[in-house]
Amino acid sequence: MVRRLRLGTATALVALVGWTGAVRAQEGAGQVWIQIEARNSLPAAEERLQRWSAELPGVTGFRLSSGWIAVAIGPFSPDEARARLSELRAAGMIPADSYIPDNRLLREQIWSDGSAPLAAPPLGAPIAPVTAAPLTDPAAPGPGASEVTSPAPEAPAETLAQSRAAEARLTREERRNIQEALAWAGTYTSAVDGAFGPGTRAAISEWQGRMEYDPTGVLSTAQRSELVGAWQAEVTALGLELVKDEEAGIQAVLPLGLVEFDRYAPPFVLYRPKAQSGMELRLISQPGDQALLEALYHDLAASGLVPSEGPRELRRGGFTLSGRDGAVEVHARAELDGAAIRGWLLRAPVAEADRSLRVMQSLSSGFKGIGRQVLDPGLVPIDEGLRAQLQNGLEPAPPRAALSGFYIDGAGQVMTALAPLEGCREVYLDNVTRAEVSWQDADLGLAVLRPATPLAPAVVAGFAAALPVRGAEAVLSGFSFGAGLSLPSVSFGRLEAGTAPDGTPGRATLRMAATLADAGGAVLGPDGLVIGVLLPDTEVAGTALPEGVSLIAPAPQILGGLGRGGPRLQAAPSQGGVKAPEDLTRIGSDLAVQVICRS
């Protein structure tokens, strides 16, 4: 029996306690900043400020009233900030939850990259009150003046003592509600326990300052009603409820005012748009390991369900994937928990970006797995046509090409064969790290791939300045079985000639059996230096190569070609002697990188 429990809005609010998502503040008429992230210690903030300043201009550090340090860029006019925020989000250059904070929350500017002036006085500094007095004493109306009736005096404002007394009468649940509302507003990050300590007082003061109230740290009755009422109204508008899906093994806070349950289509639990919200939600639940997690990531990226432009990260144990075009934005996240892969995918109109951000943060903070349960792939018996329709192109798609490569420098650049890369929309190293072509040479038939994030290979290739003698042992390290096996294979053979079989220079001939997936692999000589790179060529001058014969781009020509604008490599001195087969196998395996091409 399918078991799905809606635990209700009140329970959902408790599940959202840890959320510290940003609330878009009212911008003033002056300059504003875009907040990218915040850190709770100066060393951590300095490290992030340095990192961001290398990528974006105008990076600034502000101390917040909560004690955290914000990483921001600016200043801009309010209109410029909104345009820049949309532009940077769409380009994937800043986190999706970046926002424009209220200037009153930015207490002190403590760091600048030098491209923006320091703020003086510090933002958020208190302004001395001004006492207004009448210019003249009020006079009694003259004999001919008409009598004016004064309005009834307003009720006196609640004093601080009265606010404290009212607070003391609150129940524990009412105090928890205040902490939850502060967390929703983005000023409270501690546990919701109903105990008002320094953290709660600071959060109240920050909220009061944002709302232009005196930051006393104690809410008046009216302020309390405003804070809690705004929180409850927004939760109600989104329809946030805690749902426990025992079939999928997932408990999550879902926006049931915007989506409604549709059907199970393993590995998804599908939620369709409700009341023309335009929002779609998929919970992800399937058995798996790291390899299946990576396959799911690539299938989502290649399916068309997620627009191609946007930030994405595949790491050990999880992934995030975002994309945006002119109409929709999509965010997906999944984690590997033991033998279970669980996560979610949210698809929503670009015009509702702020609402989507609320929902996304609610999903993240209220999401957790339940035991070891995941969706049974056979839970819903459906024919293959309907399954394909439900999966929306997410059946595992084989890569366009799988070939071999090897590390050539300490930053993790990889040399491989050029021809198989033709038509690739995305290239991955070891099916994990995205890479792009940084250099190519059509004459050599080679390319160099630069990883999107620098790698730290244990071994890099040393190139032989000259080919060994004819008949010398040669060792190929490649991924002979393509995408079917993520481990390198080592093949042994011999150098047949320093030219192609027809005598054409610029190629060398090996007496060695190889597969098309071995193309791009390093060929080592007896001393462990690279003597060439295996090419995918299967014929010479229109004549097919004999079985067991392969061509390589020779190392001396590679060194010469790289000297014409490619990565700088030096010819390694001959190490002399002959290494044992097990040593050559180890060197080749350490150098090898699988190159995956996706269209």
C-alpha positions in Angstrom: 0.0 0.0 0.0 1.3 3.5 -0.9 1.8 5.5 2.3 2.0 9.3 2.1 1.3 11.4 5.1 0.7 15.1 5.2 1.8 16.1 8.7 0.5 19.6 8.4 1.6 23.2 8.3 2.4 23.5 12.0 4.8 20.6 11.7 6.3 22.1 8.6 7.1 25.3 10.4 9.1 23.3 13.0 11.0 21.6 10.1 12.0 24.9 8.7 13.7 26.1 11.9 17.3 25.8 10.6 16.6 27.9 7.5 18.4 31.2 7.3 17.4 32.1 3.8 17.5 35.8 2.8 14.5 38.0 2.6 14.5 40.7 0.0 14.8 44.0 1.8 13.5 47.4 0.8 16.2 49.3 -1.0 16.7 53.0 -0.2 17.2 55.7 -2.7 21.0 55.6 -2.4 23.5 52.9 -3.1 23.0 49.2 -2.3 25.0 46.0 -2.4 24.4 42.4 -3.5 25.1 39.9 -0.8 26.7 36.7 -2.1 27.2 34.8 1.2 28.0 35.2 4.9 30.5 33.6 7.2 30.6 33.5 11.0 34.3 34.0 11.5 36.8 36.6 10.2 39.4 34.0 8.9 36.7 32.1 7.0 35.3 35.4 5.6 38.7 36.6 4.5 39.3 33.4 2.6 36.0 33.8 0.8 36.5 37.5 0.2 39.9 36.8 -1.4 38.4 34.1 -3.6 35.4 36.2 -4.8 37.6 39.2 -5.4 39.6 37.1 -8.0 36.4 36.5 -9.9 34.3 39.7 -9.5 35.0 43.4 -9.1 33.7 45.5 -6.2 33.9 42.7 -3.6 33.3 44.1 -0.1 33.1 42.7 3.4 30.5 43.9 5.9 30.0 43.0 9.5 26.3 42.3 10.2 24.5 43.1 13.3 24.2 39.4 14.0 28.0 39.2 14.2 28.4 37.4 10.9 30.4 38.8 8.0 28.7 39.3 4.7 30.5 38.9 1.3 29.0 41.5 -1.0 29.6 43.3 -4.3 28.8 46.9 -5.1 27.8 49.6 -4.7 25.1 50.0 -7.2 21.9 52.1 -7.6 18.9 50.0 -6.7 17.9 49.5 -10.4 21.5 48.6 -11.3 21.7 46.1 -8.4 18.5 44.3 -9.5 19.7 44.1 -13.1 23.2 42.9 -12.1 21.7 40.4 -9.6 19.6 38.8 -12.4 22.5 38.8 -14.8 24.9 37.1 -12.4 22.4 34.6 -11.3 21.5 33.7 -14.8 25.2 33.3 -15.7 25.8 31.0 -12.7 28.5 33.4 -11.4 26.9 33.8 -8.0 24.8 31.5 -5.8 21.1 31.3 -6.6 20.2 32.6 -3.2 22.2 35.9 -3.5 20.1 38.9 -2.8 20.0 42.7 -2.1 20.0 43.3 1.7 18.6 46.3 3.5 21.5 48.7 4.1 20.6 49.0 7.7 21.7 45.3 8.2 25.3 46.2 7.0 26.8 47.6 10.2 30.5 48.1 9.3 32.6 47.8 6.2 35.7 45.8 7.1 37.2 44.7 3.8 37.4 46.0 0.2 39.2 44.9 -2.9 40.1 48.5 -3.7 37.7 49.0 -6.6 34.9 50.4 -4.3 35.3 53.2 -1.7 35.0 52.4 1.9 31.7 53.5 3.4 31.8 56.3 5.9 30.2 56.5 8.4 29.6 52.7 8.8 26.3 51.6 7.4 23.6 51.1 10.0 25.2 53.6 12.5 22.5 55.2 14.7 21.4 58.7 13.8 20.9 61.2 16.7 17.2 61.9 17.3 15.9 65.4 16.5 13.4 67.0 18.9 10.9 69.2 17.1 9.3 72.2 18.9 6.6 74.6 17.8 7.9 78.0 16.4 5.4 79.9 18.6 3.2 79.1 21.6 -0.2 78.0 20.6 -2.8 80.8 21.0 -6.5 80.7 21.7 -8.6 81.2 18.6 -9.7 84.7 17.9 -13.3 85.9 18.3 -14.1 85.3 14.6 -12.3 82.0 14.3 -14.3 78.9 13.7 -14.0 76.2 16.4 -12.0 73.2 15.3 -12.6 69.8 16.9 -9.3 68.0 17.6 -9.1 64.3 16.8 -9.2 61.9 19.7 -5.7 61.3 21.1 -4.0 58.1 20.0 -3.6 55.3 22.5 -0.2 55.7 24.2 2.6 53.5 22.8 3.5 50.4 24.8 6.4 51.1 27.0 9.4 48.8 27.1 8.4 47.6 30.6 4.9 46.8 29.3 6.5 44.9 26.4 8.7 42.9 28.8 5.7 42.1 31.0 3.7 40.9 27.9 6.6 38.8 26.8 6.8 37.2 30.2 3.2 36.0 29.8 3.9 34.2 26.5 3.6 30.4 26.4 6.5 28.3 25.3 4.8 27.6 22.0 4.3 31.3 21.4 8.0 31.9 22.1 8.9 29.2 19.6 6.7 30.8 17.0 8.6 34.0 17.4 11.9 32.2 16.9 10.6 30.4 13.9 9.3 33.7 12.4 12.7 35.3 13.0 14.4 32.3 11.3 12.0 32.8 8.3 13.0 36.5 8.2 16.6 35.5 8.1 17.8 37.0 11.4 17.8 33.9 13.7 20.1 30.9 13.2 20.0 29.0 16.5 17.8 26.3 17.9 14.0 26.9 18.3 13.6 26.0 22.0 11.4 28.8 23.3 14.3 30.2 25.4 15.1 33.8 24.7 18.9 34.1 25.1 21.4 36.5 23.5 20.9 35.0 20.1 17.1 35.6 20.1 17.6 39.2 21.5 20.1 40.0 18.7 17.7 38.5 16.1 14.8 40.6 17.4 17.0 43.8 17.4 18.1 43.1 13.8 14.5 42.6 12.7 13.4 45.7 14.5 16.2 47.7 12.8 15.1 46.4 9.4 11.5 47.5 10.1 12.7 50.9 11.4 11.7 50.2 15.0 13.8 51.0 18.0 16.1 48.0 18.4 15.3 47.1 22.0 15.6 43.3 21.6 12.1 43.0 23.1 9.0 42.9 20.8 6.0 45.0 21.6 2.6 43.4 21.2 2.1 45.1 17.8 5.5 44.1 16.6 5.0 40.5 17.7 1.8 40.4 15.8 3.4 41.9 12.7 6.4 39.5 12.7 4.5 36.3 13.4 1.6 37.3 11.1 3.8 38.0 8.1 5.5 34.6 8.6 2.3 32.7 8.9 0.7 34.5 5.9 3.6 33.6 3.6 3.7 30.0 4.8 -0.1 29.8 4.1 0.3 31.4 0.7 2.9 28.8 -0.3 0.9 26.1 1.3 4.1 24.7 3.0 3.3 21.3 4.7 5.5 18.6 6.0 4.9 15.4 3.9 6.2 12.0 4.9 6.4 9.6 1.9 7.1 6.2 3.3 7.3 4.6 -0.2 10.1 7.0 -1.3 11.7 7.1 2.2 11.5 10.9 2.1 10.3 13.5 4.6 10.2 17.1 3.2 8.4 20.4 3.5 6.5 20.8 0.2 4.6 23.8 -1.3 1.2 22.1 -1.5 -0.4 25.5 -2.3 1.6 25.5 -5.6 1.9 21.8 -6.5 -0.1 18.6 -5.9 0.7 14.9 -6.0 0.5 13.4 -9.5 2.0 9.9 -9.6 4.9 7.7 -8.9 7.3 7.2 -11.8 10.5 5.7 -10.3 13.0 7.2 -9.6 10.6 10.1 -9.3 7.6 11.1 -7.2 5.9 13.6 -9.5 4.0 16.7 -8.3 2.2 18.7 -11.0 1.3 22.5 -11.0 -1.6 23.6 -8.9 -3.9 26.6 -9.6 -1.8 27.6 -12.6 1.3 28.1 -10.5 3.6 26.9 -13.3 5.7 25.1 -10.7 6.7 21.4 -11.0 8.4 19.3 -8.4 10.0 15.8 -8.6 11.3 14.0 -5.5 14.1 11.7 -6.4 14.4 8.3 -4.7 16.3 5.2 -5.9 18.8 2.6 -4.8 22.4 3.3 -5.9 26.0 4.0 -5.3 28.5 6.7 -6.5 28.5 5.4 -10.0 24.7 5.5 -10.3 24.7 9.0 -8.6 27.0 10.2 -11.4 24.9 8.5 -14.0 21.8 10.3 -12.7 23.6 13.6 -12.8 24.7 13.2 -16.4 21.2 11.9 -17.4 19.6 15.0 -15.9 22.1 17.3 -17.5 21.6 15.7 -20.9 17.9 15.2 -20.8 16.8 18.7 -21.7 14.8 18.9 -18.4 17.5 21.3 -17.0 18.5 24.2 -19.2 22.2 24.0 -20.1 23.2 27.4 -18.9 23.7 27.4 -15.1 26.0 26.3 -12.3 26.4 22.6 -11.6 28.6 20.5 -9.4 29.2 16.8 -9.2 31.1 15.6 -6.1 31.6 12.5 -4.2 28.3 11.8 -2.4 26.1 14.4 -4.1 25.4 16.9 -6.8 23.7 20.2 -7.5 22.4 21.2 -10.9 20.8 24.5 -12.0 19.8 25.9 -15.3 17.9 28.9 -16.6 16.6 30.1 -19.9 14.1 32.9 -20.8 11.1 31.1 -19.5 12.0 28.7 -16.7 14.6 28.0 -14.0 15.4 24.5 -12.7 17.3 23.5 -9.6 18.1 19.9 -8.7 19.9 18.4 -5.7 20.6 14.8 -4.7 22.7 13.1 -2.0 24.0 9.6 -1.6 23.1 8.1 1.8 24.4 4.6 2.2 22.8 2.7 -0.6 20.1 5.3 -1.2 20.0 8.3 -3.6 17.5 10.9 -2.6 16.9 14.5 -3.7 14.5 16.8 -5.5 14.1 18.8 -8.7 12.2 22.0 -8.8 11.1 23.7 -12.1 9.4 27.1 -12.0 8.8 30.2 -14.1 11.6 32.7 -14.2 9.1 35.5 -13.3 8.6 33.8 -9.9 12.2 33.6 -9.0 11.7 35.1 -5.5 8.9 32.6 -4.7 11.0 29.8 -6.1 13.9 30.7 -3.8 11.6 30.4 -0.8 10.4 27.0 -1.9 13.9 25.8 -2.7 15.2 26.9 0.7 12.3 25.2 2.4 13.0 22.0 0.5 16.6 22.1 1.5 16.1 22.7 5.1 13.2 20.4 5.7 14.4 17.4 3.6 15.6 14.2 5.1 15.7 10.5 4.3 13.6 7.9 6.2 15.6 4.8 7.0 16.8 2.7 4.1 13.5 2.9 2.1 13.7 4.1 -1.5 11.2 3.8 -4.4 10.9 0.3 -5.8 11.7 0.6 -9.6 8.7 -1.8 -10.1 6.3 0.0 -7.9 4.1 1.2 -10.8 3.7 -1.3 -13.6 3.6 0.7 -16.8 4.4 0.1 -20.4 7.7 1.4 -21.9 6.0 4.1 -23.9 4.4 5.7 -20.8 7.6 5.2 -18.8 9.5 7.1 -21.4 6.9 9.9 -21.4 7.0 10.1 -17.6 10.8 10.1 -17.4 10.9 12.9 -19.9 14.1 11.7 -21.5 15.9 10.6 -18.4 16.5 7.0 -19.4 20.3 6.5 -19.2 21.8 8.1 -22.3 25.1 6.6 -23.5 27.9 9.2 -24.1 28.6 10.3 -27.6 32.2 9.1 -27.2 34.4 7.6 -24.5 38.1 7.8 -25.0 41.4 8.0 -23.1 43.8 10.7 -22.0 46.6 11.4 -19.6 47.8 14.2 -17.2 50.4 16.6 -18.6 50.8 19.1 -15.8 50.2 19.8 -12.1 46.9 21.7 -12.8 45.3 18.6 -14.2 45.3 19.4 -17.9 44.8 16.3 -20.0 46.1 15.4 -23.5 43.9 13.3 -25.7 42.9 12.6 -29.3 41.2 15.5 -31.2 38.9 13.7 -33.7 36.6 11.9 -31.2 35.8 15.3 -29.5 34.1 16.7 -32.6 30.4 17.4 -31.9 30.8 17.2 -28.1 28.6 19.7 -26.2 30.1 18.7 -22.8 33.4 17.0 -22.0 34.1 15.3 -18.6 37.3 13.9 -17.1 36.7 10.6 -15.3 33.0 11.3 -15.8 33.1 13.9 -13.0 35.0 17.0 -13.8 33.8 19.2 -16.6 36.6 20.3 -19.0 37.1 22.4 -22.1 39.5 22.3 -25.0 42.4 24.8 -24.3 44.6 23.8 -27.2 44.4 21.7 -30.3 46.5 20.7 -33.3 44.8 19.2 -36.3 48.1 18.1 -37.9 49.1 16.1 -34.7 45.5 15.1 -34.2 45.7 16.0 -30.5 43.9 18.3 -28.0 44.5 19.5 -24.5 41.6 19.7 -22.0 41.6 22.2 -19.1 39.4 21.1 -16.1 36.8 23.6 -14.9 38.3 23.2 -11.4 42.0 22.6 -11.0 43.0 19.0 -10.2 46.0 17.6 -8.4 47.2 14.5 -10.2 49.7 12.3 -8.4 51.7 11.8 -11.6 52.2 13.9 -14.8 53.7 12.8 -18.0 57.3 13.2 -19.0 57.9 13.2 -22.8 60.8 11.5 -24.5 62.9 13.8 -26.6 63.5 11.0 -29.1 61.9 7.7 -30.0 63.5 4.5 -28.8 65.0 2.1 -31.2 62.8 0.0 -33.5 61.5 -3.1 -31.7 61.6 -1.4 -28.2 58.8 -2.3 -25.8 55.8 0.0 -25.7 53.1 0.1 -23.1 49.6 1.7 -23.7 47.4 2.8 -20.9 43.8 3.5 -21.9 40.2 2.8 -21.2 39.8 0.0 -23.7 36.2 -0.8 -22.8 34.9 2.8 -23.1 32.1 3.9 -20.8 31.5 0.2 -19.9 34.4 0.2 -17.4 35.9 3.1 -15.5 39.2 1.4 -14.9 42.2 1.7 -17.2 43.7 -1.2 -19.1 47.3 -1.7 -19.9 48.4 -3.3 -23.2 52.0 -4.3 -24.2 53.5 -4.1 -27.7 56.5 -2.9 -29.7 57.5 0.2 -31.7 57.4 -1.0 -35.3 58.7 2.2 -37.1 59.2 5.9 -36.6 56.9 6.7 -39.5 53.5 5.6 -40.8 53.5 2.3 -42.6 53.7 4.1 -46.0 56.7 6.2 -44.8 54.7 9.3 -44.0 56.5 11.4 -41.3 54.7 12.8 -38.3 53.3 9.4 -37.3 54.9 6.3 -35.8 53.7 2.7 -36.0 53.1 0.3 -33.2 52.7 -3.4 -33.3 49.9 -3.4 -30.7 46.2 -4.3 -30.6 44.0 -1.4 -29.4 40.3 -0.3 -29.4 38.8 3.0 -30.5 38.3 3.8 -26.8 42.0 3.6 -26.3 42.5 6.7 -28.6 44.2 9.5 -26.7 46.0 7.1 -24.3 49.6 7.6 -23.4 52.2 5.1 -24.9 55.2 4.6 -22.7 58.7 3.6 -23.7 60.9 1.1 -21.8 62.0 3.8 -19.4 58.5 5.1 -18.5 58.6 8.2 -20.6 55.8 9.0 -23.1 56.9 8.2 -26.6 53.6 9.0 -28.2 49.8 9.3 -28.0 47.5 6.7 -29.6 45.5 8.0 -32.5 42.0 6.7 -33.7 43.2 6.4 -37.3 42.3 3.0 -38.8 43.8 3.6 -42.3 46.7 5.2 -44.1 46.2 6.7 -47.6 42.9 4.9 -48.0 44.3 1.5 -47.0 43.1 -0.1 -43.8 45.7 -0.9 -41.2 46.4 -4.5 -40.6 45.0 -6.1 -37.5 47.2 -5.5 -34.5 48.8 -2.3 -35.9 48.2 1.2 -34.5 49.4 4.7 -35.2 50.7 7.2 -32.6 51.6 10.9 -32.7 55.3 10.7 -31.7 56.6 12.6 -28.6 59.2 14.7 -30.5 56.6 16.1 -32.8 54.3 16.7 -29.8 57.0 18.7 -28.0 57.5 20.8 -31.2 53.8 21.4 -31.6 53.2 22.4 -28.0 56.0 25.0 -28.5 53.7 26.7 -31.0 51.3 28.2 -28.5 50.3 25.2 -26.5 51.0 24.4 -22.8 54.7 24.5 -22.0 56.2 21.1 -21.6 59.9 20.2 -21.4 61.4 17.1 -22.8 62.2 14.8 -19.9 65.8 13.5 -19.7 66.1 9.8 -20.5 65.9 7.8 -17.2 68.0 5.0 -18.7 67.5 1.3 -18.2 64.4 -0.7 -18.6 61.6 -0.6 -16.0 59.9 -3.7 -14.8 56.5 -4.4 -16.4 54.7 -3.9 -13.1 56.4 -0.4 -12.7 55.3 0.5 -16.3 51.8 -0.7 -15.5 51.6 1.5 -12.3 52.9 4.6 -14.1 50.5 4.2 -17.0 47.5 3.6 -14.7 48.4 6.7 -12.6 48.6 8.9 -15.7 45.4 7.6 -17.3 42.2 9.7 -17.4 38.9 8.7 -19.0 37.5 11.3 -21.3 33.7 11.3 -21.7 32.0 13.3 -24.5 28.3 14.2 -24.3 26.3 15.7 -27.1 
